[in-house]
Amino acid sequence: MKWLVLVALAALTACTGQAQIEEAFVKAEVVLPIVSDEVPFEAEIYRTINVSRQEEAEPEPELEIEPEPIFPNEVGEIMVLVYHGLHEESPGPYDRLTADFWNDLQTLYDQGYRLIALADLINNNITTPAGYTPVAITFDDGLPSAFSLKELEDGTLTPVPGTAVYILNAFYEKNPAFGRAASFFINAWRDPFEGAGTLEERFRFLIDNGFEIGNHSFNHLDFSRLNAQQLQQEMGSLNQFIRKHLPDYESLAMAYPFSIRPRAGLRHYALAGEYNGIPYNYVWALRVGNTGSPAVPHHVRFDPLNVSRVVPSDQSTDYRNVPDLGYLLRRFEREPHLRFISDGDPDTITVPSDQVHYVDMYNLGDKELVVYDRYEAYEGEDTLIEPEASYESEVAG
């Protein structure tokens, strides 16, 4: 029988060649037995087939990719975006097209930004993952296009499609690493948010889903025209309005109507005062535009009465730079050393040595300051690029 196989093999070799025979034996999973040491051809086929099978059984190990180095800068800039309403077409100067709002979220996510609750920013509790930049989103005026509810057939309340809350929830479901957070600064001269549900149900829906509510004054008046009593009435009555529907909730921030502050001697009433014998207290007061006060509590230029917010537009031209979202995103790409980069540890404030002079040493609380020399990683770079000068604030509704 062995000789018959060899004869057949010899005949096949003459017709097809050795390579085709090896392929034929591999496909048929036949291993030709070795007759003797004097038959090297059969031995070579046997060896080749078995080596091939061994290589298939042992895949090559995956190459380990070295992670990119992280250079934290926890005294860099943090953007607090300010929206009002969303529209399908023809938005006002402080509103946003619905499609553009979707694009804003995607752009921020793609460029390494992660949402942070304003309360965490105020409390300097930055848990943003290492290497990423926190960004906060706010909405003024309590408009229904920012948030409103509809009632389903089973009685469940759910955000109206196309509203900002609906979009934030949908984006979060698709990109959970981005986070879900936003603050809504409301008035009470009209029904906040409108739509289905009681005020308590609307407010509770926001809080239960990780959003926040802030004070935008009761009647949305020009604070520069009000006296001490009127300022406390505006702030205190809205504070009591929120607490009436959310007794266990404490707002931490207010936003100036029209972005206009009280007269110099009365500005402290934006954060603290008393109305009808009931005190109110807030920690931050926010404006619209670059006020020169960054949203970083341990920055030497931080002013809790004058915190900057960024308009989500792109209005810069060749002749005029507008410090809005489009401009700042391009600026941080050109000058990444100006951008806040988290170290991933909320208990430490990590900054490069060339930026340590921006740290308010008296406002670190229980945080540990960590300083490093980032130029050790960039040999030959010995020049310090200073941040650009501040722009004047813009007035908004």
C-alpha positions in Angstrom: 0.0 0.0 0.0 2.8 2.4 0.9 4.4 1.8 -2.6 1.1 2.5 -4.3 0.9 5.9 -2.5 4.5 6.7 -3.6 3.8 5.7 -7.2 0.8 7.9 -7.2 2.7 10.8 -5.7 5.5 10.5 -8.3 3.0 10.6 -11.1 1.3 13.6 -9.6 4.6 15.4 -9.2 5.4 15.0 -12.8 2.1 16.7 -13.7 1.6 19.4 -11.2 4.8 20.1 -9.3 5.6 20.0 -5.6 3.8 23.2 -4.5 0.4 22.0 -5.8 0.9 18.6 -4.1 1.5 20.3 -0.8 -1.6 22.4 -1.3 -3.6 19.3 -2.1 -2.5 17.5 1.0 -3.2 20.5 3.2 -6.7 20.9 1.8 -7.4 17.1 2.3 -5.7 17.2 5.7 -3.5 14.2 4.7 -0.1 13.7 6.2 2.1 11.5 4.0 3.9 8.9 6.2 7.6 8.8 6.1 8.8 5.5 4.7 12.5 5.9 5.6 15.3 8.4 6.0 16.0 7.8 2.3 12.8 9.6 1.2 13.4 13.3 2.0 10.6 14.5 -0.2 7.8 12.9 1.9 9.6 14.1 5.1 9.7 17.7 3.8 5.9 17.6 3.1 5.3 16.3 6.6 7.5 19.0 8.2 6.0 21.8 6.1 2.4 20.9 6.9 2.9 20.6 10.6 4.9 23.9 10.8 2.1 25.7 9.0 -0.5 24.3 11.4 1.6 25.3 14.4 1.8 28.9 13.1 -1.9 29.1 12.7 -2.5 27.9 16.3 -0.2 30.5 17.8 -1.3 34.1 16.7 1.3 36.8 17.0 1.1 38.8 20.2 -0.5 42.3 20.0 1.8 45.2 20.2 1.5 47.4 23.3 0.9 51.1 22.4 2.4 53.6 24.8 -0.2 56.0 26.1 0.2 59.7 25.2 1.8 61.7 28.0 -0.5 64.0 30.0 0.6 67.5 31.0 -2.1 68.8 33.5 -2.7 72.5 33.8 -5.4 73.0 36.4 -5.1 76.8 36.4 -6.0 77.0 32.7 -9.3 78.3 31.2 -12.6 76.5 31.7 -15.5 77.5 29.5 -19.0 78.0 30.9 -21.3 78.2 27.9 -24.5 80.3 28.0 -27.5 79.4 25.9 -31.0 80.7 25.9 -33.4 79.0 23.4 -33.0 76.6 20.6 -34.7 77.2 17.2 -35.0 75.4 13.9 -34.4 78.6 12.0 -33.6 82.3 12.5 -32.3 82.3 16.1 -31.8 85.5 18.1 -28.3 86.7 18.9 -28.1 84.6 22.1 -30.2 81.6 20.9 -28.9 78.7 18.9 -30.0 76.6 16.0 -31.0 73.1 17.1 -28.6 71.5 14.6 -25.8 73.8 15.9 -26.4 72.7 19.4 -26.0 69.1 18.4 -22.8 70.1 16.6 -21.5 72.0 19.7 -21.8 68.9 21.8 -20.1 66.7 19.2 -17.3 69.2 18.7 -16.6 69.5 22.4 -16.7 65.7 22.9 -14.3 65.1 19.9 -11.9 67.8 21.2 -11.5 66.3 24.6 -14.0 68.3 26.7 -16.2 66.6 29.3 -19.3 68.1 31.0 -19.2 69.1 34.6 -22.0 70.2 36.9 -21.7 73.9 37.8 -22.0 72.9 41.5 -18.8 70.8 41.1 -17.0 73.6 39.5 -18.1 76.0 42.2 -17.0 73.6 44.9 -13.7 73.0 43.1 -14.6 69.3 42.9 -13.2 68.6 39.5 -13.4 64.9 38.8 -12.9 65.2 35.0 -10.7 62.3 33.8 -7.0 63.0 33.4 -6.1 64.7 30.2 -9.5 66.1 29.5 -11.0 69.6 30.0 -14.2 70.3 32.0 -16.9 72.4 30.4 -20.1 73.7 31.9 -23.4 74.5 30.1 -26.0 77.0 31.3 -29.4 78.2 30.0 -31.0 81.5 30.9 -34.7 82.5 31.1 -36.4 79.1 31.5 -37.5 78.9 27.9 -39.5 75.9 26.8 -37.1 75.2 23.9 -34.4 74.6 26.5 -36.6 72.3 28.6 -40.3 71.3 28.5 -42.2 68.1 29.2 -44.9 66.2 27.4 -47.2 63.5 28.9 -47.3 60.1 27.3 -50.4 57.9 27.2 -49.4 56.1 30.4 -49.0 59.4 32.2 -45.2 59.4 32.1 -43.6 62.8 31.7 -40.7 63.0 29.2 -38.7 65.8 27.5 -40.2 67.2 24.3 -38.1 66.1 21.3 -35.8 68.9 20.1 -35.5 70.6 23.4 -32.0 71.0 24.9 -32.6 68.5 27.7 -33.9 65.9 25.1 -30.7 66.4 23.1 -28.4 66.3 26.1 -30.0 63.0 27.2 -29.8 61.5 23.6 -26.2 62.6 23.3 -25.3 61.1 26.7 -26.9 57.8 25.7 -24.7 57.6 22.7 -21.6 59.1 24.4 -21.7 58.4 28.1 -18.1 59.4 28.6 -19.1 63.0 27.8 -21.4 63.2 30.9 -24.7 64.9 31.3 -25.0 68.2 33.1 -26.5 71.7 32.7 -27.7 74.6 34.8 -31.0 76.4 34.1 -31.3 80.0 35.4 -35.0 80.8 35.7 -37.3 83.8 36.3 -40.8 83.7 37.7 -42.6 86.5 36.0 -43.8 83.8 33.6 -44.3 80.1 33.9 -40.8 78.5 33.7 -40.4 76.0 30.8 -44.2 75.8 30.2 -45.5 72.5 28.8 -46.9 69.5 30.7 -46.5 68.8 34.4 -46.6 71.0 37.5 -43.8 73.3 38.4 -42.7 70.9 41.0 -42.7 68.0 38.5 -40.7 70.0 36.0 -38.1 71.1 38.6 -37.9 67.6 40.1 -37.4 66.1 36.7 -34.4 68.3 36.1 -32.8 67.6 39.5 -33.4 63.9 39.4 -31.7 63.7 36.0 -28.5 65.5 37.0 -29.4 69.0 36.0 -29.4 72.2 38.2 -31.6 75.2 38.7 -30.2 78.7 39.4 -31.5 82.2 40.2 -32.0 84.7 37.3 -34.1 87.1 39.4 -37.9 87.2 39.7 -38.7 89.8 37.1 -35.6 89.9 34.9 -34.9 93.6 35.6 -31.9 95.8 35.0 -29.9 95.5 38.2 -28.0 98.7 37.6 -31.3 100.7 38.2 -32.3 99.0 41.4 -31.7 100.0 45.0 -30.7 97.7 47.9 -34.3 96.9 48.8 -35.3 96.2 45.2 -32.2 94.0 44.6 -33.0 91.8 47.6 -36.6 91.6 46.6 -35.6 90.3 43.1 -33.1 87.8 44.4 -35.0 86.8 47.6 -38.4 86.3 46.0 -37.0 84.0 43.2 -35.0 82.1 45.8 -38.2 81.5 47.8 -40.0 80.6 44.5 -37.5 77.8 43.9 -37.6 76.6 47.5 -41.4 76.5 47.5 -41.3 73.8 44.8 -38.0 72.2 45.8 -37.8 72.5 49.6 -34.7 70.3 49.9 -32.8 72.0 47.0 -30.1 74.6 47.4 -29.1 76.8 44.4 -25.5 77.8 44.3 -25.3 80.4 41.5 -27.2 83.3 40.1 -27.0 84.9 36.6 -27.4 88.7 36.1 -30.4 89.7 33.9 -29.0 91.3 30.7 -25.5 90.5 32.1 -25.7 93.9 33.9 -24.4 94.1 37.5 -25.7 96.4 40.3 -24.0 99.6 41.1 -20.6 99.1 42.7 -21.7 99.6 46.3 -24.6 97.2 45.9 -23.1 94.3 44.1 -22.8 92.1 47.2 -26.6 91.8 47.2 -26.3 89.5 44.1 -24.9 86.8 46.4 -26.4 87.5 49.8 -29.3 89.4 51.4 -32.7 89.0 53.0 -36.3 89.4 51.8 -39.4 89.0 53.9 -37.2 88.0 56.8 -35.8 85.0 54.8 -32.0 85.2 53.9 -30.6 84.0 50.6 -27.0 83.0 49.8 -25.3 82.2 46.6 -21.6 81.5 45.8 -21.2 82.6 42.2 -22.7 85.4 40.1 -22.3 84.9 36.3 -22.3 87.3 33.4 -22.1 86.9 29.6 -18.8 87.4 27.8 -15.2 87.5 28.9 -15.1 89.6 32.1 -11.5 88.8 33.0 -12.6 86.5 35.8 -12.1 82.8 34.9 -14.4 80.1 36.1 -11.5 78.6 38.2 -11.9 79.3 42.0 -8.2 79.0 42.7 -7.1 81.4 40.0 -5.7 84.8 41.2 -8.1 86.7 38.9 -11.2 84.8 40.1 -14.0 87.1 41.2 -17.2 85.3 42.4 -19.3 88.4 41.5 -18.1 88.5 37.9 -17.7 85.0 36.5 -17.3 84.8 32.7 -19.5 82.9 30.4 -19.0 82.1 26.7 -21.5 82.7 24.0 -21.9 79.6 21.7 -21.4 81.3 18.3 -18.6 81.9 15.8 -18.6 85.6 15.0 -14.9 86.4 14.6 -13.7 88.1 11.4 -10.3 89.0 10.0 -10.6 92.4 11.7 -12.3 91.5 15.0 -11.8 88.7 17.4 -15.0 87.8 19.4 -14.2 85.6 22.4 -17.1 83.2 21.6 -17.1 79.4 21.4 -15.7 79.2 17.8 -12.9 81.6 18.6 -11.9 79.9 21.9 -11.8 76.4 20.4 -9.4 77.6 17.7 -7.4 79.5 20.3 -7.0 76.5 22.5 -5.9 74.5 19.5 -3.2 77.1 18.7 -2.2 77.6 22.3 -3.0 74.4 24.3 -1.1 75.6 27.3 -3.9 78.1 28.0 -6.5 75.3 28.4 -7.4 73.6 31.6 -6.2 70.0 31.6 -7.3 67.8 34.5 -4.9 65.6 36.4 -7.8 63.3 37.3 -7.5 63.8 41.0 -10.0 66.2 42.7 -7.8 66.5 45.7 -4.8 68.0 43.9 -4.2 71.1 41.9 -1.5 70.3 39.3 0.1 73.1 37.3 3.2 73.5 35.2 5.9 75.7 36.8 5.5 78.5 34.3 1.8 78.9 35.3 2.1 78.6 39.1 2.0 82.4 39.5 -1.7 82.2 38.5 -2.6 80.1 41.5 -4.2 81.8 44.4 -2.3 80.2 47.3 -4.8 81.5 49.8 -7.8 79.8 48.1 -6.6 76.2 47.8 -8.6 75.0 50.8 -7.6 71.4 51.5 -6.2 70.8 48.0 -2.6 69.8 47.5 -0.6 71.9 45.0 1.6 69.9 42.6 4.0 71.8 40.4 6.1 70.3 37.6 8.3 71.5 34.8 6.7 70.6 31.5 9.6 72.0 29.5 11.6 68.9 30.6 9.4 67.0 28.1 10.1 69.6 25.3 13.8 70.1 25.2 14.9 73.3 23.5 11.6 75.2 24.3 12.6 78.1 26.6 10.1 80.8 25.9 7.0 81.5 27.9 3.8 82.4 26.0 1.6 84.6 28.1 -2.2 84.4 27.9 -3.9 86.9 25.7 -5.3 90.1 27.2 -8.9 90.0 28.4 -11.8 91.3 26.2 -14.5 93.6 27.4 -17.8 91.9 28.5 -20.7 91.8 26.1 -24.2 92.5 27.3 -26.8 89.8 26.9 -30.3 89.0 27.8 
